[in-house]
Each structure stands twice: as C-alpha cells, then as structure tokens.
Amino acid sequence: MAEMREAKVFVTRELPSAALDPLAEVATVRVWPGELPPPPDVLLAEAADADALLTLLTDRIDAAIMAAAPRLRVISNMAVGHDNIDMQEASRRAILVTNTPGILTETTADFAFALLLAAARRVVEADRYTRQGRWQTWGPQILLGQDVHDATLGLVGLGRVGLEVAKRGRGFGMRVLYHDAIRRLKEERRYGLAYVELEQLLAESDFVSLHVPLTAETHHLIGERELSLMKPTAVLINTARGAAVDQRALWRFLKERRIAAAAIDVSEQEPIAPDEPLLALENIIITPHIASASVATRLGMAKMAVDNLLAALRGQVPPHCVNREVVRRWRRALPG
C-alpha cells in the first residue's frame, strides 16, 4: 500500500497495548471497545473504508462485508482457524487472510489434558458436591472416577495440538492411538503412537480427544453412530470446534450414561444458550472457549496478528498467510 500512514485498520476487540502500539505508529487504528463482538452493522460500516481488519473467530467476515469494503486487502485473524471468514470470497477478491498458528499449541494441549484429568476424576462435580454441603464423610463409593495412567487415549487428528496431547498422554503411561487423514510414521516411531481407523479408535479408547479443523468432512464427525462405538466408561474431550460433535446426540448419550462423561471447550453455538440441555447434566464439563487463554499465549497471538498486518501493509507477504495462491493478484491490486 502506497503509504502505511494512510492505511486504515479496524480491530474488532481491545488487545494489549504491547501488541497494538507498533500498528498505531504506522496506521490509523480504530478499535471496537466492547466486550462483545461488534454488531454486523458496525462491522460493515467500519470495514467500508478499511485497508485491513484484525478479527477474532467471533467475527463473521462474509461476502457482504467484503463487497462493502473496496479498499480491503488483508484480514488478520487472531486464531489458528479461519472458518469465520468466507475464504472463497476473500480469494476471489485477492484479499489475503492470515492466522496465528503454532503459538497456542502448547497452551491448548495443556488445557485439553486438564479437561481430560478433570473429567476422569470428576473434579468439577466434586467441587460442586463440596460447595453444596453434601460432603459428610469419607466414603469408599463417593465420586469414583476413571484412572488416567495406563489408560488408552484416542486422538482424532494429529496436528500440532494433537501431537502435544499425545506427548502428555505418554507421560502418564497411556497407550496412544490416533486417526488422521495423513499417517505420521515419524511421530509414530518417535512417540510410540499407533495409527488406527476411526471406528477402532472409538471402540478401544478410554479417552477420545478431538483435534480437527472444522470442514464439511468434520462437521458432526462425532455423531450417534460414532458415540455408539465408544465404551460406556469412555470420556469425550473437545477443544477443536463445537460443530465437530453432534450436540443433540452427545446429550442423549450422556443423559443415558451410554458414555461416562464429556469435557468440551467449544459448542455448536457460542456462547452456549442458557437453555442448552447439556448444562443440566452433571457428567459434562463446559468451558467458554478458553483453551488458549493464558496471559503469554494471548499476548503472543495478538503480536503475531499485528505482525501479519504490518507485513501486508508494507506490501510484503505476511509470514502466516492462509491463501498464498492469491499473492500475485494481491500484489497487482496494491495501490501505487
């Protein structure tokens, strides 16, 4: 873009000043001040004269937004995923889309394993039990959970986060199975992992943890049929995307104790509806999409998102560009 100081950037949420200050030095930056995402009409109006957007997963950037933003040349998504952006439309318009991969891997893996442990040993149930004044004595049958050590962990998806969860499982002496579209022989040998088909993974695992992106193929990947293959003592963990699980089917299987428990950080509708039936169940942990929510990781994500923007504003290909196939057309469209 001709002059960075002429560039206009809209940021859809307040971020640490340590991340935004470098951007504010070279561009006109407008920041949405609310805790909730900007309403669609505000997002449409702010995008209208913006050269760049810095967005979150909660911001739906669709064809209508892009059509109303003739100057828009880059969308920097502060997330690994980008299913909130109409990628086909962005690529058609030669708008670069960037993400923030890698930096949240370890933090997300920590949280996935924290959910696994909490669900296995019924930590949240036990906390409620104590707070409600129900703890009267030590009892040999009170709040019995599942052992994690020496159990079988099944990973659906062995990307960055899935691999880190596998390492944590091996640290607990777990047998680790995985299923992925790509077989990873090097990781199998190095970490003692076993590749199996999805049906076998579901049938043999004590804990099933999902680590897949949301695509047409993974939408409701875990539904009634898949849940029916799991052990009645099994636990399902989801820190990937809510729509990877059929929520209605999950509710039925938990309510009928056809699987023991679940722990989810994501849901099909976010935020989860107050009348969601899952909320009435004792054998599920539901957290508000906080797997990457450590101080260091969120700051790192914000800085990475800004770095992507700064590169694009300088006319350089951002380090974490999702749709690199449009770079040539993007460069031709740059002013000046």
N, C-alpha and C positions, 0 to 999 in steps of 0.2 A: 504494500500500500504506500502511496506516494510519500506521506509524512506520518510517522507514528503519532505525532502530537495532534494530528487531525482526526485520528481514529476514535470512534465512539464504541464503548464496551458496556454491555449491560450484564450485571452479575445478579443472579436470582436469589441470593441469600447472603447474609452477612458472614464474612470469613475473617480469620485472624489478620490483623494489620501487617504482620510479618510477611504474609503471602501477598496481600493486595498492594502494599506500598510500591513495589517495583513497577507494577502495572500503572498505578496512578501517576507515576513520574513521567510516563511517555504517552498517555492516552487520557481521554475524558471518560471517567468511570462513573457509572450510575449503579447504585446497589439497592436492591429491594430490602427494606428494613424489617419486614415482618418475619415472625417465626414460621408461619405457614407459607407455602409457595405463592408466588404472585398469581392472582386470578388470570384466567385466559385473556380477558380484555386488556389487562395491564401488560401482560407478556406480549400481546400483539402490538400494542402501541409502542412499547419500549424497543421492540425488535425493528420497528419500521425504519428507523434511521441508524441502526446499529451496524458496525462493521464486524462485530464479534459478540458472541454470547458465551458466558460461563454459566453452565447449567448443572442441575442435580438430577438424579433419577426421578424425582417427583415432578419434574417439568416436562410436559409433553410438547415436543417440538415437531409439529406435523406440517403437512403441505401448506396449510392455510397460513401458518406463521411465516414460513419461508417465502411464500408468494407475496406477503406484505412487507418483506424486508429485502429490497433490491440491492442494498449495499452489503448484505451479509456474506461473509467469505469464510468464516470459521466458527464452529461450535465446539467449545471445550467442555466436555462432560466430566464432572468431578466424580468419577466412578469407573469401575472396570467395565461393567456392562453399558450398553447404549441402546437398549430396547425401548427407551423413551423417545428416541429420535427416529423419524422416518428416514432410514438410511438410503432407500431407493431414491427418494425425492432429493435428499441432500446431494447424492452423487450425480443425479440428473442435472442439478443446478451448479455443479462444480464447487460445492461448499465442503470444505474439509471438516471432518469430525475427528476429535481426539478423545482419548480416555486416560485413565491413570492406573495402569496395570502394575503388578509387582509389589508396590509399596505396602499394600494392605494384606499381602498374602499371609505372613506370619501371624498378624493380629487376628485375622479372620479364622485361621486354623486354631489358634488358642481358644477362641470363643466357641467354635464348633465342638472342640473337645470338652470345654467347660459345660456345654449343654448336654453332651453325652454323659459326663460324670454326674451332673445334677439330676438328669432323668433316671439314670441307672440306680442311683442311691436315694431317689425321691427327696432331694434336698428341699425343693420349694414346698412340697407337701408337708414335710417335717417342720419347716418354718411356720407355715400356717397352723399346723397342729399345736405347736407350742404357743403361738400368739393367741390362739382361741381358748387357751386354758384347758386343753384336753390332755395335757401331759400329767398323769397322775403317779406313774411308777415306771420303773424299767420292766419291759415285758419281752419275752422271747419271740413273740409273734407280731410285734408292733412295727409297722412301716418297713417290712422286709423288701429289699431291692435286689438288683442283679449285680453280680461281680463283673468288673471290667477286666481285671487281669486274667489272662489266658482265654478270654472270650474271642469270638470271631467278629471282626469288623469288616463290613462290606462297603466299599466306596463306589458310588455311581458317578463316574467322572474322575479322571486322574490328571487334572490340570495342575496349576501351581498350588492352589489351596488343597486340593485333594491329596497331592503328594505330601504336603506338610502334615496333614491329618494322619496319613499313613505312617509317617515317622513317629508321631506321637503315640499312635497305637502300638507300634513295635516297641516303644519304650515301656509300655505296660505289658509287654509279653503277649500281645494279641496276635492271633493269626489274621492276616490282612488279605482280603480278596478285593479285586477291583473289576469294573467293567467300564470300557471306554470305546469310543468309535475308533480310536487308534491304540494299538497294542504297544506297550512301552517296555521292550525287552531289557534295556539297560537298567531301568528303575526296578524291574522285577528281580534282576540278579543282585543289584546293589542293596536293596532293602528287604529282600525276601518276600516279595509280593506274588500273588497268584492271580492270573487273568482267568476269568470265567464268564460265561454268558449271564445275562441279567437274571434269568429265571433261577439259575443255580445260586447266584449271589443272594437273592432274596430268600431262598429256601434254607440256606446254611448259615446266614449271618445272625448274630445276636444283636448287632447294632448296624443299621443301614444309614449312611450319611450321604446326602446329595451334594454334588459339586458340578452342576451342569449349567451352561448358559440357557437362557430362555429362547427357544426357537420353535418353529412349527413342529419339529420332531420331538422336542422335550416337553411340550405343553401337555399336562396331565400324564406325564411319563409314569408316575406312580398313581394308579387308579385302583378300582375294585379288584381287577384280576391280579395285579401285582401285590396288593396288600394281602390277598388271599393266599399267596405263596409264602408269606412270612410266618415265622414261628409265633405262637401265642405269647411267648415271653420276650419277643423282639421289641426293639426301640427304634423309631424312625427319627432322624435328625435332618433338618433342612435349613441351611444357611445360604442357599443358592438363590432361587426365585420361587415365590409363592405358587405361581401357576404351574410349576413342575409337579405339583401334587393336586389331585382332585380332592378339594377340601371337604366336600359332602361325603365322599367315600371314607376319608380319614375319620371324620366324626363318627360314622357308623361303626367302624372297626374299633375305635377307642371306646365308644359307649358300650359296645357288646363285649369288650375285653378280648377281642379276637387278635389284637396285638396289645402288648403290655403298656406302652407309653409312646409319647412323641415329644419332641422339643423343636420348636420352629422359631426362627428369627424373621421369617418372611411369610406373607399371606397373599392370597389371590387379590384381595382388596386391601390397600394400605392408605390410611390406618385401618386396622381391622374394625368392623362395625361393632358397636356396643351390644347388639343383639345376636352376634355371631354365636351359634350353638357350641362351638369349641370352647368358648370361655366358661361354660357351665361345667366342664369336665375337670375332674381332679388329676387325671393321668396325662396331662399335657402341660408343657411349659411354653409360654408365648412371650417373646420379647420384641420390642419395637424397632427391628431392623438396625441393630447396634453392633453387628459383628466386627465392624472396622472402627468402632468408637473408642479408640484410645487417643490421648492427647497428641502423642507423637505422630501417630498414623494420620489422623485427620489434618494436622498441620502439613504433613508431607504430601497428602493428596491435594490440598489447596495450592501448595507451591508448585506441584507438578502441573496442575491445571493451568496455572498462570504462566509457567514456562512454555507450555504448549501454545498459549495465546501469543506470548511475546515473540516466539519464533515466527508464527504466521504473520503477525503484524510487520515483521521485518522482511517478509517475502521469502522466508525460509520454510522448508518442510518441517513441521513440528516433529519432535522426537517420538511421539506416540500417536501417530496418525492411523486411524482405522481404515479409511478408504483411500489408500495410496494410489489406486488406479486412476483417480481423477486429478492427480497433481499437475499434469501437463495442461489440462484445460483450466485448472485453478490459476496457474501462473499466467496464462494468456488473458485471463479475466481481470487480473490485478490492474488498478489504475496506475497510470504513469508508465 
